[in-house]
């Protein structure tokens, strides 16, 4: 594989990892009672419900900035959906949208500058690849918070592994040598 092909594949693989981790996390969250799901546990966005909504808000904001299309929530703490089934359906659709967009990128697109404004209106310019590094890292950061919340309710055995290496082994990106 050429360096450009590896560069492009990185973001396709991260999109696939993102969808995989979200499916695993949502399956675990689905085992919570409604009180657990909505309990303010002191996380940055309060509850499992608030944090799942924030992840979707962040993804929609960034995808709007990157593609010029889609929803643009006004606040980072917006509650987009009131129920877990609605949120799960929207999450699956957004993950498919992310994957489809990553599939269409090439090395030139990844190196191109993205001009955008944050929610406060401050303007920035940076290469798309570095924006995508943040985009996927942000998801991992908040999924880690969610994993901790779910572990607190279901125990360690109830919280799925979300490690990138587990995805790589399961998906065939890594193999026994």
C-alpha positions as CSV (number, residue, x, y, z in Angstrom):
1,X,0.0,0.0,0.0
2,X,1.3,3.5,-0.8
3,X,1.6,6.2,1.8
4,X,-1.4,8.0,0.3
5,X,-3.5,4.9,0.4
6,X,-2.6,4.3,4.1
7,X,-3.4,7.9,4.8
8,X,-6.9,7.6,3.3
9,X,-7.5,4.1,4.8
10,X,-6.8,5.5,8.3
11,X,-10.0,7.6,8.3
12,X,-12.1,4.8,6.7
13,X,-10.9,2.5,9.4
14,X,-11.6,5.0,12.1
15,X,-15.1,5.5,10.8
16,X,-15.6,1.7,10.9
17,X,-14.2,1.6,14.4
18,X,-16.5,4.4,15.5
19,X,-19.6,2.6,14.2
20,X,-18.4,-0.7,15.8
21,X,-17.7,0.9,19.2
22,X,-21.1,2.8,19.1
23,X,-23.0,-0.5,18.4
24,X,-21.3,-2.2,21.3
25,X,-21.8,0.7,23.7
26,X,-25.5,1.2,22.7
27,X,-26.1,-2.6,23.3
28,X,-24.7,-2.2,26.9
29,X,-26.7,1.0,27.5
30,X,-29.8,-0.8,26.4
31,X,-29.5,-3.0,29.5
32,X,-29.7,0.0,31.8
33,X,-32.9,0.9,33.6
34,X,-34.4,4.2,32.7
35,X,-33.4,5.7,36.1
36,X,-29.8,4.6,35.5
37,X,-29.9,5.9,31.9
38,X,-31.0,9.4,33.0
39,X,-29.2,9.7,36.4
40,X,-26.9,12.6,36.7
41,X,-23.6,10.9,37.6
42,X,-21.4,14.0,37.4
43,X,-20.1,13.4,33.9
44,X,-19.5,16.5,31.8
45,X,-22.9,16.1,30.2
46,X,-24.5,14.6,33.4
47,X,-26.0,11.3,32.4
48,X,-25.6,8.5,29.9
49,X,-28.5,10.1,28.1
50,X,-26.9,13.6,28.0
51,X,-23.5,12.2,27.0
52,X,-25.0,10.1,24.1
53,X,-26.8,13.1,22.9
54,X,-23.7,15.2,23.1
55,X,-21.8,12.7,21.0
56,X,-24.4,12.9,18.3
57,X,-24.5,16.7,18.5
58,X,-20.7,16.9,18.1
59,X,-20.8,14.6,15.1
60,X,-23.5,16.5,13.4
61,X,-21.7,19.8,14.0
62,X,-18.5,18.5,12.6
63,X,-20.1,16.8,9.7
64,X,-22.0,20.0,8.9
65,X,-18.7,21.9,8.9
66,X,-17.0,19.2,6.8
67,X,-19.7,18.6,4.3
68,X,-21.8,21.7,4.4
69,X,-25.0,19.6,4.8
70,X,-26.9,18.2,7.7
71,X,-28.1,19.5,11.1
72,X,-26.3,22.2,13.0
73,X,-27.4,22.1,16.7
74,X,-26.9,25.4,18.4
75,X,-25.5,24.1,21.7
76,X,-23.2,21.3,22.7
77,X,-25.6,20.1,25.4
78,X,-28.7,20.0,23.1
79,X,-30.9,17.0,23.7
80,X,-31.7,15.9,20.2
81,X,-33.8,12.8,21.2
82,X,-35.7,12.0,24.4
83,X,-35.7,8.2,24.1
84,X,-32.9,5.7,23.7
85,X,-34.5,4.0,20.7
86,X,-34.8,7.3,18.8
87,X,-31.2,8.2,19.7
88,X,-30.0,4.7,18.7
89,X,-31.7,5.0,15.3
90,X,-30.2,8.5,14.7
91,X,-26.7,7.2,15.9
92,X,-26.8,4.4,13.4
93,X,-27.8,6.7,10.6
94,X,-25.0,9.2,11.5
95,X,-22.4,6.5,11.7
96,X,-23.5,5.4,8.2
97,X,-23.2,9.0,7.0
98,X,-19.7,9.3,8.5
99,X,-18.5,6.1,6.9
100,X,-19.9,7.1,3.5
101,X,-18.2,10.4,3.6
102,X,-14.8,8.9,4.7
103,X,-15.2,6.4,1.8
104,X,-15.3,9.3,-0.6
105,X,-12.1,11.1,0.6
106,X,-8.8,11.0,-1.1
107,X,-5.3,12.2,0.0
108,X,-5.9,15.6,-1.6
109,X,-9.2,16.1,0.2
110,X,-7.5,15.1,3.5
111,X,-4.7,17.7,3.0
112,X,-7.1,20.5,1.9
113,X,-7.8,23.3,4.4
114,X,-11.2,23.4,6.1
115,X,-12.6,26.8,7.0
116,X,-15.1,26.7,9.8
117,X,-16.6,28.5,12.8
118,X,-17.1,27.0,16.2
119,X,-20.4,27.3,18.1
120,X,-19.2,30.6,19.6
121,X,-18.6,32.0,16.1
122,X,-14.7,32.0,16.2
123,X,-13.3,31.2,12.8
124,X,-10.5,28.6,12.2
125,X,-8.6,27.1,9.2
126,X,-6.8,23.7,9.4
127,X,-6.2,20.7,7.2
128,X,-9.1,18.3,7.1
129,X,-7.0,15.4,8.3
130,X,-6.3,17.2,11.6
131,X,-10.0,18.0,12.0
132,X,-10.8,14.3,11.5
133,X,-8.2,13.4,14.1
134,X,-10.1,15.6,16.6
135,X,-13.4,14.3,15.3
136,X,-12.6,10.6,16.0
137,X,-10.7,11.4,19.2
138,X,-13.6,13.4,20.6
139,X,-15.9,10.4,20.1
140,X,-13.4,8.1,21.8
141,X,-13.0,10.5,24.7
142,X,-16.8,10.6,25.5
143,X,-17.3,6.9,24.8
144,X,-14.7,6.4,27.6
145,X,-16.8,8.5,29.9
146,X,-19.8,6.5,28.9
147,X,-17.9,3.2,29.5
148,X,-17.2,4.4,33.0
149,X,-20.8,5.2,33.6
150,X,-22.0,1.9,32.2
151,X,-19.4,0.0,34.3
152,X,-20.7,1.7,37.4
153,X,-24.1,0.4,36.8
154,X,-23.4,-3.0,35.2
155,X,-20.0,-3.9,36.5
156,X,-16.9,-4.4,34.4
157,X,-18.4,-7.6,32.9
158,X,-21.4,-5.6,31.6
159,X,-19.3,-2.9,29.8
160,X,-17.9,-4.1,26.4
161,X,-14.3,-3.7,25.3
162,X,-14.1,-0.6,23.1
163,X,-10.3,-0.9,22.5
164,X,-9.2,-0.1,19.0
165,X,-7.0,-3.2,18.9
166,X,-10.1,-5.3,19.7
167,X,-11.8,-3.8,16.6
168,X,-8.7,-4.3,14.5
169,X,-8.5,-8.0,15.5
170,X,-12.2,-8.6,15.1
171,X,-12.4,-6.9,11.7
172,X,-9.3,-8.5,10.2
173,X,-7.0,-5.5,10.3
174,X,-4.8,-7.4,12.7
175,X,-4.2,-11.2,12.4
176,X,-2.3,-13.8,14.2
177,X,1.3,-13.9,13.0
